[in-house]
Amino acid sequence: MGVEEQRAGKFYVERDVLDELCLDQVARRRTHSTTPPLKERVKDSLRCSMPKLKRSVLSTLPVLSWLPRYSVRDNGLGDLISGISVGIMHLPQGMAYALLASVPPVFGLYTSFYPVLVYCILGTSRHISIGTFAVISIMIGSVTERLAPDSDFTFLNGTNGTAVLDVTARDAYRVQIAASTTVLSGLFQVLLGMVRFGFVVTYLSEPLVRGYTTGAATHVVVSQLKYIFGIHPARFSGPLSQIVAATLISYYGNLNSQYDVAVVGEIPRGLKSPSLPDVSLWGTVVGDAFAVAIVGYAINISLGKTFGLKHGYKVDSNQELVALGLSNTVGGFFQCYSVTSSMSRSLIQESTGGRTQVAGVVSSVIVLITVLQLGTLFGELPKAVLSCIVFVNLKGMFKQYLDIPALWKSNTVDLLVWLVTLVCTILLNLDLGLAASIAFSLLTVIFRTQLPRYSILGQVPGTELYLDTDTYEEAKEIPGITIFRSSTTVYYTNAELYLDALQKKSGIDVGKLLTRKKKRDAKQKRKDKKEEKKQIQAKPQFTPEQSNIRSLCQSKVNWAYEQQWTGLDLGSETGSHGDDAITQTSSTVGEEKRGRSSKTHTIILDLSTASFVDTVTVMMLNNIFRDYREIDIDIYLAGCQVCVVEQLSRASFFSESIPKSRLFTTVHDAVLHSLRLQGASDLTGVPC
């Protein structure tokens, strides 16, 4: 469609100028709220019925809503192939990421089994694959290595005096630490989900999450150098074939016994029986557990919503929080460590035809078969091979460095968040890095609202549009009227800046003008007193008849004297907008700053961008009305949202001096009202 075709559409609207009082009458403002009172809402939430019970059960156990309708013909084959593919990926990733968590590889297989089954029952996403993930694994590993360092399990050999590391005791204690941290993080997630706190992830912006995962990937790489430094294994076609080949070479070449190559070691058959976590560790790991809970949920919900939007179904953020929390809590009792969704496995699950979480059940069966029957075959697998698998799986995270040029072009603030998050994550620990990154991200939001863009609006000729005069050439200021707008909500952090910008943009220094007015009033009072004193001293003695004549003459003189200064009275309520002395005084400031006309009689504050007002804003608006009234300039508000008007009313903002008639529906309404007060001659070129 060409420009001329777009301009062909026109509309004509004829209506009265609407202030807030007129709008309430025309639009018939409701006298009562349509939202039920709190008491009724509480009663309704506690009232039980079969439909409500059914909805509650289905929302808590989503599997009951989709499993009865499951079609084997439509979904069975795709879920089977997808589950087998994802299960094969679980094996190398589970054992490899267990090294990141500093626990024996078999516990990575346990982590790929129990939580997956729990999520299949409680989760609302059909395509994500729950299990081990590099970032969460390294976060758990930082806790286990901090609380159970090698030095605590090293003792001297009584025979030759050499230091010996008790690997069995160390690994057992690290498993306890990982399980305790996992259970606590799961409880955090469940509690947050129960109080409908799923929105907390909105404070983790995409640049922050991507910068954090990139920084965590750097930690992962550094942690794996000890396994692969100096080793250059040959390339193979895939992780599973690499594991099989490396295991065979290690087994038949006796690499562990002859060359002291670190291997996975014995993998016990069967599953671990559930056990209570060490609750005494919770006080030590509470901060780490909360960080794991937040990061794990952020990654999980971002992937879930991505696939949900792609395939047209809704992912419940609060239910996802509960599902992930119970997956971690139940898994922790079986000595698993924290889980979240994996991008690589989720993409495989989707691309191979997976349509429901039945694919997750199939992948769990593959892991279960491996743990029960095939686990011992991986005993000779070199840890260096698992580290290489970790490196390969981090490829996607390191590609996130390409975000830097993209963010540089699009948004420098987001780029700054990305870089600060990366640096904090690398230099600080993962939990402290996350806290510092969130704090910095929130500071950027505060600074953006504290330092908005202020603009003077002008009318596009022949329209009711009012645009920034610095941006649009055709936007022309209306003589005598200044329209001021902030690009964001005005609240306590930027209220003072708003006042300064108003004076600077309008070219009217209220403080100086008020000071001059007070000095002029004081000077006038002194003159009046001197004049009265002179008249009293010069008063001659008269007879009663002469006194009456003198009194009459004196009253006429005083009346004429008072009338002479009436035109200079600057404290009137409405003010005269002609050749006013104060208006002339303001010309110095205005002409120096903007060259604007000295006869500004109206300022319109466009509050259409405000979503709320606080007490500081209300006080500021009161002061603006009071101060500008003193210098004979009318103030009007325009474009206030309903919630803002209600907040102003509750704060007792409207009064006899500031009636609701000072608040207009649009800027154009306020302009027309102001011009009509000045006379019809000023309406030229302004559409009515």
N, C-alpha and C positions, 0 to 999 in steps of 0.2 A: 504494500500500500504506500503510495507516494505521499509527499508532504501536503500537496494540495488536496488529496482525497481525505487525509486526516483532518485538515482544517475545515472540511465541508460540514462536519457535525457542529451544530450550535444549540444552545438552550437559552430560554428566557424565563426568568423567575421574577414574579412581582409579589412582594410581601412587605409587611411593616418592619421597621427597624426594631429588633428584639433585644431588650436587656433581660436580665435574669428574671425579673418579676413578670414581664410579658411572656417570656418563654414558658414559665410555669403555668400560665393561664392557657396559652395556645396549645402546648403539648400535653396539658392536663397532668401535671406532676402528681404521682401517687402520694397519698398521705400516709401510707403504711408500707412496710417492707414486704416483698413477696417471699423473702426467706423466712422459714418458720423460726420461732424463738428457740433459744438454746435448750430450754426445758423440754419443748416438744421434740427437738432433734435427739436429745438423750433418751427420751421415752421411746421414740421410734427405733433407735439403735438397740435398745434392750428388749423390744417386743419381738417375740419369736413366732414364726409361722413356717409352714412347710416349704413354700417357695424361697423364703429367706434362708432357711437351713440348707436347702439344696444349693443355692447360689454360694453360700459360705463354704460348703464342703467342696464344691467343684473348683472354687477359686483357691482353696488350700491344697487340694490334690488335683492338679490339672490333668493327671493321667486318666482320671475317671471321665473326663469330658471327651478325650480323643480316642482312647483305647476301644470303647464299645463300638465306635464308628470306623475302626481301622479296617481298611480294605486290603486283604492279602494280594488280590489280583493286581491292584493298581500300585501298591507300595512295597509289597513283599520282596520282590527281586531287587529293586533298587536299594532298599534298606539292608538286605543281606550282603550285596556286593560292597556297599559303602561301609558297613560294619566290619567286614573282613579287612578292607583296606586300612581303615582307621586303627583296627586292632594291631595290624602289623606295624603301623607307625608307633603305637603305644610302647611296644617292646623296646626298641632302641632309645626312644626319648625318655621313657620311664627310668631306665637304668642310667642313662647319661645325666639326666637332670638330678638324679639322686646324689651324684657326685657334687653338684652345686650346693645341695642342701647339707653336704658333709655327713651323709648317712650311707649305709651299705646299699648297693644297687637294688637288692631285692625289695627294699622298701619303696622304691620308685614303682615297682610292679604292683605292690599293694595299693599305692596311691592311684594307679591307673585302673583299679577294679572297684573298690567300695564306693568312693564318691560318685563314680559314673552311674552306678545303679541308683543311688539316692536321687541324683539330679534327674534321671529319666522319669521318676515318679513325681517330682515336685517342680521341675523347670517348665517354663513357658516357651522357650525357644526350641525350634525343631531342628536346627542345623548346627548349633555350636557343639564342639567336642570338649567336654570337661576332662581335666586331668592335670598332669605336670606341665609347668610352664617355666621358662628360664628365669624371668624376673622374680617371680614368687619364690622359686627355688633358691636363688642367690640371697634373697631377703631372709629366708629361713636359715641358710648356711651362715650368714653373718651372725645370727643369734647363737647357733650351736657352737661355732668356733670361738665366740667371745666368752661363753659360759663354760665351755669344755675344751680349753686349749690342750695341745699335746703335752705341754710342760706339767700339767696336773696329773698325767698318767705315765710319766717317765720315772723309772727307778733304776738304781745301780745294780748291776749283776754282781752278786757276791763272789763269783769265781774269778772273773778277770777285771772287774771294776768298770765295765762299759755301761753306757746308758741304754736301757731297754724300754721300748714303748709298749704299754699294754693296750694293744689295738682293740681287743675284745671289750674291755671295760670302757674304753673311750667311746666306741661306737654305740654301746648299750646306753650310756648316759646321754649321748647326743640324740639318740632316737627318743628318749624320754623328753628332752627339751623340745624337740621338733613337734612331738605329739601334744605336749602341754600348750605350746604356742598356737598350734592349729586349733585345738578345742576352744581356747580363749578367743581367738579371732573369729571362729564360727559363732560363738555366743554373741559377740559384738554384732555380727551381721544379722543374726536372728532377731536380736532385740531392736536393732535399727529398722528392720523390716516390719516388725510388729507395730511399731509406732509410726509407720508410714513415712520413714525417713529416707526413702529412695532418692529424693531430690538432692541429697548431699553430693551426688556425683556431678551435679551441674557446676559445682565450684572447681571441678577439675577440667579445665578447658582442653581441647584437643592438642594445641601446642604444648601444654604442660605435660600431658600424658605421653606424647611422642618424645619430647625431650627427656622425660624421666626414663622411659624404656630404653632410649638410646644410651643414656648414662649408665643404666643398669647393665646393658649389654657389654659396656666397657669393663665393668666389674667382673662379669662372667668370663670375658676373654682373659683378663689378668689371672683369675683364679684357676684357669685351666692350663696356663703355661707350664706349671710344675709337672704336669703329666706328659706334655708333648714337646718340651724343650729339647732340641737336638734330635728329634725323631722325625723322619720324613717318610710316612707310609705312602704306598702307591694308591692311585685313585681307582675307585670301583664305581659301578653303575648306580648303586643305591645303598642306603643304610643297612638293610637286612643282609644283602649279599656281602657287604663289607664286614658285618659282624660274623657271618658264617665263615668267610675266608680267614679272617684274623683269628678266630677261635681255633680253626683247624691248624693254622700255622703255629700258633702258640702252644697248642696241645702236643703236636708231633715234634715240634722243635724244642720243647722243654724250655721255653724262654724264661719262665719264672725261676726255675731252679738253676739253670746254667748262666743266664745273663741278668738275673735279678730284675726282670721286667714286671712292673706292678700289674696284677691281674685282678679281675672281679672277685675271685675267691669262691668259696663254697656257697652255693645258693640252696637253702633248705627247701625241701618239698613241702607242699601244703600251705595252709593259711594260718596266720597267727590268731590265737584266741583273744577276745577283747579284754582290755585291762584299763583300769582307771588311770588318768593322767596324774602327774605329780602336781597337785594343786599348790604346793609350797613355792613353785617356780613362778606362779602367776604375777606376784608382786614385782618380780624382776623383769618379766617379759611383757608387761601390760602395754607399754608404749610400742614395742615391736609388733605385738599382736594387732593393735589398732591400725597401725600403718599397713600391715599385710591385709587386713580386712578391707580397708578403703581402696588400696591399689588393686587387689583381686577383683573387687566388685566393679571398679571403674573399667577394667579391661573386659570383664564379662558382659556388662550391660552395653558397652559400646559395640562389641561384636554382635550381641544379640539383636540390638536395634538395627544394625546394618543389614543383617539377613532378614529381619522382620519387614523392613521397608522394601527390600528387594522382592520378597515373595508374597507380600500383601497380608500379613497377619500381625497382631498386636503382641508386644512383649511387655508384660507387667513388671515395672521396675521394682516395686516393693516385693512381689512374689519371687522375683529373681534373687533379691537380697536374702529372703528366707531360704530359698532352695540352695543357694551357694553356702549359706551359713550352716544348714543342717548337713550338707555334704561334707563340710569341714569338721563339724562336731562329731558326726558318726564316724568319719574316717579317722579322726584322732584317737578314738577308742580302740581302733584296730591298728594303731601305730603308723598311720599315714601322716603325711605333712600337707600343708595347705595347697589347694588347687584353684584353678581358674580355667577359663577357656583358652584354647590355643588357636591362633590364626591359621597356621599351616594345617593342622588336623581338621579344623572346621571347613577350610576350603576343599580339602580332600573329601570330607563327608558330603559336602554339597555337590561337588563336581562329579562324583561317582554315582549320583542318583539317590542319595539319602533324603527322605522327606519327613521322617519322624524320628523320635528318640529311640525307636526300636533299633536303629543303627547303633546307638550307644550300648544297648543290651548285647548285641552281637559282638561288638568290640570287647566288651567285658568278658564274654565267653572265651574269646581268643586269648586274652590275658590270663584267665583262670586256667585254661588248658596248659599254658606255658608254665605257670607257677606250680601246678600239680604234677606235670609229667616232664616238661622240657627244661625246667630251670637249671638242672644240674649240668646240662650241656654247655651253659655259658660260663662255667666256672673258670675256664682258661682264657676268657676274653680279656685282652689287654685294656687297661683303663685309658691308654692313649687313643685307642680307637673310639671310645665313648666321647672323649674330649673333642675329637675331630667331628663327631656327629653334632656336638653342641655348637661348634664353630659354624658348621654348615647351616644349622637351623637359625643362627643369629644373622644370617645374610640379610633377611628382610628388615631387621631392626637397624642394621648399619646403612641400609639404603635410605633411612630416614634423614641422613645428613643432607640429602637432596632437598629437604624442607627449607634449608637456609636460603638458597637463592629465590625460591618461590615466596617465602615470607618477606624477604627483602623488598620484593616488588609489590607485594599486596599490603602488608601491614607491619610496620617496624616495631610496634609495641608487642605484637604476638611473637615476632622474631626475638625480641629482648626476653620475653618470658621463656621461650624455647632455650635460648643460650644460657640464661641464668639457671634454669632447671637442670640443664646438662652439667654445668660446672658444679653446682651444689651437690648433685648426685654423685659426681666423680670424686670431688674433694672431701665431702662429708660422708657420713654413713648413709645407707639408703633411707632409714627412717628420718634422720635429721635433714637429709636432702629433700625429702618429700615435704616435711613441715616448712622448711625455708622456701621451697618453691611455691607452696600454696599461699604463704604469707606475702611473697613478692607479687604473685598474681592478683591477690586481693588489693594490694597497694596500687597496682596499675589501674584497677577499677576505680578506686577512690580518687586517684589523681585525674583520671579522665573526667569524672563528675565534678571535681573541684576546679578544674581548669577547662571549662567548656568554651565554646565559641560564642561570642556576643555579636549581635548584628543589628543594624538599623534597616528597617524594611521600607520599601517604596512600592507604590502601586504601578502595575503594568497598565498603561493607558487603555481605557475602554474595557477593562475587566475588573473583577473583584479580587484579583490575585495580588498578594503583597509578598515581595521577595527581597532577598538581601541585595542592597544597592551596590555592595562591593563585588558581587558575583554577576549580577545581571545589569547590563547597560540600560535596558529599557525600563527598569524599575526606578521610578522617580518619586522623590519625597514630596509629600503634600505640604504646601507652605503653611507654617504655623503648627503643624502636627508632627510629633516625633513618635515613631512606632519602634519599640525596643523588644528584642527577643533573645533569650538564652537557649542554647542548643540542648540543654538537659534540665533536669529537675533542680530547683533552688531549695537547698536545705542548709543546715547549720555550718557545713564545711565551706560552702561557697557563697553564703549570704553577703558577707562583707565585700567579696570580689564582685558580686552582682551590683552592689551599690556604687562601687568605684567605676565599674564599666558603664553604668547608666549615666553617671556624671560626665565621664570622658566622651562617650559616644554622642550624648545629647548636647555637649558643649555648655552645660549649665552647672556651674559650681555652686551648689546650694549653700554650702557652709559660708563662703565669702559673701554671697548675697544676703544671707540672714544676718551676718555680722554687720554689713553695711546698713541694713535696715534698722538694726538695734541702735547703732550709733546715730543714725539720722533721727530716729524717734527720741533718743535721749537729748540730742541737740535741740530738737524742736521743743521739748518740755522745758529745757533751760531758757529758751527764748520766751516761751509763754510766761514763765515765772517772772523774768526780768520785766516784761511788758506790763504785767499786772502790778509789779512793785512800783514802776515808774508812774503808772496811772494813779496809784494810791497816794504817792508822795506829792504829785502835782495837783491833787484834788483841792480846790479853793472852798472857803466857807460861804454858803448861800443861805438865803432865807428858805423856809419850807417850800414856797412856791417855786423858787429857783432850783431847789434840790430836786423837785419832781421833774422839772424840765431837763436838768442835767442827767438824771437817772435814765430818762427816756432816750436822750441822745447817746449816752454811753452804751445802752443796750443795743442800739442800732449799729454802733461802731463794732462792738464785740461780735454781733451777728454777721456783719460783713467780713470781719477778720476770720471767723470760723469758716465761713463759706469759701474764703480764699484758699484754705488749706484742705478742704474736703477732697479736692481732686488729687491730692498727694497722699491720701490715707491708704496705706499699703497693707493694712491688716484686715480688710474686708473678707467676708466669707466666700463670696463667689469671685470678686475681683472684676475690674474692667479690663478688657482686652484691647484697648485702643493704644494711644501713645502714653503708655504707663511708664512711670519713672523707673520702677524696678525692672521692667522688661527692657528698658533702655540700658540699665546698668548691666544686665546679663549679656549684652551684646559684645562686651569686651572679651569675655571668656569664650563665648560661642564663636566669634569671628576668628579668634586666635587658633582654636582647636579644629574647627571644621568649616569655617566660613559660612555656617548655617544662618538663616535669617534670624534677626534679633527678636522677632515678634512671635516666639513660640508660646502658644497659649494652651496646648494640650499635649500630654504624653500618654501614649497607650502602651500598656505592658502586655505583651502577648505571652500568656501562660499555657499555651496549648501543649507544650512539651512537658509540663509538670504532671507527675503522677501522684504526688502527695505533697503536703506542706506540714512542716513541724512548727513548734512554738517560736523558734528563732525567725522563721520565714514570716509568720504572722506579725511578729513585732516589727520586722523590717518593713513590711507593707504598710503597717500603721504609721511608721515614721515617715515613709515616703509620702503618704497622703497628707500628713500634718505639715511637713516641711515645705512641700511644693504648694500647698494651699497658702502658706504665708507669703509666697512670692507670686501669687495670682496665676498659678498654672494648674489646670485641671488634670487629674489623674483618672484613667479608666483601665479596667482589667478586661481582657478579651480571651475567648477560647478556653476557658477553664472546664476541665472535665467534671462530671457529676461528683465523683469522689472528692475532688478538691473543693468544690463548693460546699459539700457537706462538712468537710473538715474545717473550713473557714467559719461556717455557722456554729459548729460546736465550740470553736475557740473564741466565740463572741466577737468576731471581726467586724461584722456588719452592725452599724449603729446609725444614729441620726446624722452624724457627720460623714459616715461612709455607708450610704444605703445600698441595697442590692441593685438599684438602678445605675450604679457605677460599674456594674459587671455586664458585659455584652457577650452575645453568643459567638460572634465572629469579629475579627478586626474590622471588617468592612462596616458592620453595624455601628461600631464605636466611631469610626471615621465619619459616617453620615450624620450621626447624632451630634458630633462636635461641630461639623461644618454648618449644620442647620442652626445651631446656637449662635454662630458667627454671622449668619446671614446668607441668603440664597446666592449672593454674588460669588461666594467662594466655592460653589458646587460645580463650577464649570469643569467639564472633562471627567467628572467622577460619576460613574454609572449608579443610578439609584434603583 
